[in-house]
Amino acid sequence: MSDPGVGRSLSELRAAIEVVDAQLIDLVARRMRLVREVGQVKRATGQPVTDPAREAAVVARASALARDAGLPEDEVRALYWRVMAMARRVQSGDQG
């Protein structure tokens, strides 16, 4: 039951969050599939898995997107460094 002065009910909002969470996981999985392909290309062309300059550029871009979206840049940067760590493992064939 929702308060007439409030929009959606708590249960409706939680259900909407669960949908977004599922979408986030799907997007991370899609990103990791692409990362796996990048790893295959790197191996085939003799390139190292780790590319610090590229990783820093990805994190900087995410930080700028976060700023534009009104999100805390430092927390988004930390999140993206974790994503980069997962990507390195996937590219190395250590995960997923």
N, C-alpha and C positions, 0 to 999 in steps of 0.2 A: 504494500500500500504506500503510495507516495503522497507527500504533503502537497496540497493544491498550489502552494506558492513555489514549489520546487519542480524542476523538470522531471527527468526520469527517476524511477525508483532505484534504490541501491542494488537490487537484484538485476534490474535492466542494465545498469551501468557495469556491474561485474560481468554480466554476460557479454557485453560489448568489449570489455577488456580481454576476456578470454578469446574472442574472435581475433582481436589485434595480436595477442600473444601467439596464436596459431600462425598468423600471417608472418610475424617476426621469425618464428622458427623455420617456416617455409623459405623465407628469404635468406636466412643464414645457410640453410641446406643448399639452396641454389647457388649461393656465393661459393660454398665449399666445393661444389661440383665443378664450377668454373676454375677455382684455384687448383683442383686436381689436374685439370687439363693444362693449366699454366705450368704445373710441375712437370708434366709429360713433355711439353715443348722445351722447357729448360733442360731437362735431361737429354733430349734428342739433339739439342744444339750445344750441349756442353756448358751451359750457364749455371752459375751457383743458385741454389734455392734462395739464399738470403740476399736481399737487395735493400740495404738500409735506406738509400736515397728514395727509392720507390715507396717503401713503407712510410717514411716520414711525409712524403707528398700525399699519400692516401689519408694519413691521420690529419694533416693540415687541412685537406679538403673537407673532411668530415667535421673538423672543428669550425670551419667557416659556415658549413651548412647548418651546424648546431646553432651558431650565433644568429644566423638569419631566421631560424625557426624559434628563437627565444629560449633555447635550451642551454644548460650550463656547459660551456666549452670544455672545462677541465674534466668533467665527468664523461663527456662523449669521447674526449681524447683517450682517457683511461680505458673505456670500453673498446675503442678501436685498436689500441695496443694489444688488448686481449684477443681481438679478432685476428690481428696480424700474427700473433703467436700460434693460434689455432691453424691459420693458413700455412705457416711454415711447417708445422707437423704434418698437415695433409699433403703438402707438396713433397715432403720427404718420404711419404708413404707410411708414416708412423701412426696414422689415425684415419678412420672413416673410409 
